[in-house]
Amino acid sequence: MMGENMMAAFKNIFRRSSNSSTPTSVTREPKFMEIDWKGHEPQSSTSIRVLSMNDFSDVEGVLDHLRDRNNIIVLKVKPRLMQEKLELKRALKRIQRTCQAIGGDIVGIKEDVILISPPSVGIVRVGEIAESSQVSAKPEETVSE
């Protein structure tokens, strides 16, 4: 019974107009849609910041970008600070503690270059590449940390 009602509804939709002998035209939707990308800014975009650290006072600027949680920081340690070992150690310890507090990651690339990432971006070290490929090869196993 319900099938008969649906068939009648379909017949009414697709029947020809009684006034004309030609079928009614069907308007077609375009197959594509134009989008104005200028009005759509991403909610949160991650930026790569290249910063230099000349002395301990530059640490505060690094920490401000790190606390934003949307910045990957490439930190270049200047030779003047490399000579002041105690000041360099104190600055790096402060950056490391802040990075750990927000859930980010920090790694030395070269002797004078440090990479700091926010929580949303992980850093894979050379030794971890083999481990991560083994984990992805066996998804049924769980890895406890």
C-alpha positions as CSV (number, residue, x, y, z in Angstrom):
1,M,0.0,0.0,0.0
2,M,2.8,2.4,0.9
3,G,4.6,1.4,-2.3
4,E,1.6,2.4,-4.4
5,N,1.6,5.9,-2.7
6,M,5.3,6.3,-3.4
7,M,4.8,5.3,-7.1
8,A,2.0,7.8,-7.5
9,A,4.2,10.5,-6.0
10,F,7.0,9.6,-8.4
11,K,4.6,9.7,-11.4
12,N,3.4,13.1,-10.4
13,I,7.0,14.4,-10.2
14,F,8.1,13.0,-13.5
15,R,4.9,13.4,-15.6
16,R,4.8,15.9,-18.4
17,S,2.9,19.1,-18.1
18,S,-0.6,18.8,-19.4
19,N,-0.4,22.2,-21.1
20,S,2.6,21.4,-23.4
21,S,3.7,18.5,-25.5
22,T,7.3,19.0,-24.6
23,P,8.8,17.7,-21.5
24,T,9.6,20.1,-18.7
25,S,13.2,21.2,-18.5
26,V,15.2,20.1,-15.5
27,T,17.7,22.7,-14.2
28,R,21.1,21.2,-13.5
29,E,23.3,22.1,-10.6
30,P,26.8,23.1,-11.6
31,K,29.4,20.3,-11.1
32,F,31.7,22.6,-9.3
33,M,31.4,25.4,-6.7
34,E,33.7,28.5,-6.4
35,I,34.9,29.1,-2.9
36,D,36.2,32.4,-1.7
37,W,39.4,31.4,0.1
38,K,40.2,34.9,1.3
39,G,37.3,34.8,3.8
40,H,38.3,31.4,5.2
41,E,41.4,31.8,7.4
42,P,42.5,28.6,9.2
43,Q,41.5,28.3,12.8
44,S,45.1,27.8,14.0
45,S,48.0,27.8,11.8
46,T,51.4,26.5,12.8
47,S,54.3,28.8,11.9
48,I,58.0,28.1,11.7
49,R,60.0,30.8,13.6
50,V,63.7,31.2,13.1
51,L,65.1,33.0,16.2
52,S,68.5,33.9,17.4
53,M,69.6,33.9,21.0
54,N,72.5,36.3,21.7
55,D,72.2,36.3,25.5
56,F,70.0,35.2,28.4
57,S,67.6,38.1,27.9
58,D,66.5,36.6,24.6
59,V,65.0,33.6,26.3
60,E,61.8,35.5,27.2
61,G,61.0,36.1,23.5
62,V,61.6,32.4,22.7
63,L,59.3,31.4,25.6
64,D,56.6,33.7,24.4
65,H,56.5,32.1,21.0
66,L,56.7,28.6,22.6
67,R,53.7,29.3,24.9
68,D,51.6,30.3,21.9
69,R,51.6,26.5,21.1
70,N,51.4,27.2,17.3
71,N,55.1,27.8,16.6
72,I,57.9,25.5,15.6
73,I,61.0,27.3,16.7
74,V,64.4,26.9,15.1
75,L,66.7,28.6,17.6
76,K,70.2,29.7,16.5
77,V,72.6,30.1,19.5
78,K,75.1,32.9,18.8
79,P,78.8,32.3,19.3
80,R,78.9,34.9,22.1
81,L,76.5,32.8,24.2
82,M,78.3,29.6,23.2
83,Q,81.4,30.9,25.1
84,E,79.3,31.7,28.2
85,K,78.7,28.0,29.1
86,L,76.9,28.7,32.4
87,E,74.6,31.3,30.9
88,L,73.8,29.0,28.0
89,K,73.1,26.1,30.3
90,R,70.7,28.2,32.4
91,A,68.9,29.5,29.2
92,L,68.5,26.0,27.7
93,K,67.2,24.6,31.1
94,R,64.5,27.3,31.2
95,I,63.4,26.6,27.6
96,Q,63.5,22.9,28.2
97,R,61.3,23.2,31.4
98,T,58.7,25.4,29.6
99,C,58.7,23.0,26.6
100,Q,58.1,20.1,28.9
101,A,55.3,21.9,30.8
102,I,53.3,22.6,27.6
103,G,53.9,19.1,26.2
104,G,56.2,20.1,23.4
105,D,59.5,18.6,22.3
106,I,63.0,19.9,22.0
107,V,66.1,18.5,20.2
108,G,69.5,19.8,19.3
109,I,70.1,19.7,15.5
110,K,73.7,20.9,15.5
111,E,75.9,22.3,18.2
112,D,74.4,25.7,17.8
113,V,70.9,25.0,16.4
114,I,67.9,23.8,18.5
115,L,64.5,22.7,17.2
116,I,61.5,23.2,19.5
117,S,58.1,21.9,18.6
118,P,54.6,22.5,20.0
119,P,52.5,19.6,21.4
120,S,50.7,19.1,18.1
121,V,54.0,18.5,16.2
122,G,56.2,15.6,17.1
123,I,59.9,15.2,16.5
124,V,61.1,11.8,15.3
125,R,64.7,11.1,16.2
126,V,66.9,8.9,14.0
127,G,66.7,5.9,16.4
128,E,62.9,6.2,16.6
129,I,62.3,5.6,12.8
130,A,62.8,1.8,13.1
131,E,60.6,1.6,16.2
132,S,57.8,3.6,14.6
133,S,57.8,1.4,11.5
134,Q,57.6,-1.7,13.6
135,V,54.6,-0.3,15.5
136,S,52.8,0.6,12.3
137,A,53.4,-2.8,10.9
138,K,51.7,-4.5,13.8
139,P,48.7,-2.3,14.7
140,E,47.1,-5.0,16.9
141,E,49.8,-4.8,19.5
142,T,49.7,-2.0,22.0
143,V,52.8,-0.1,23.1
144,S,53.0,1.0,26.7
145,E,55.1,3.9,27.7
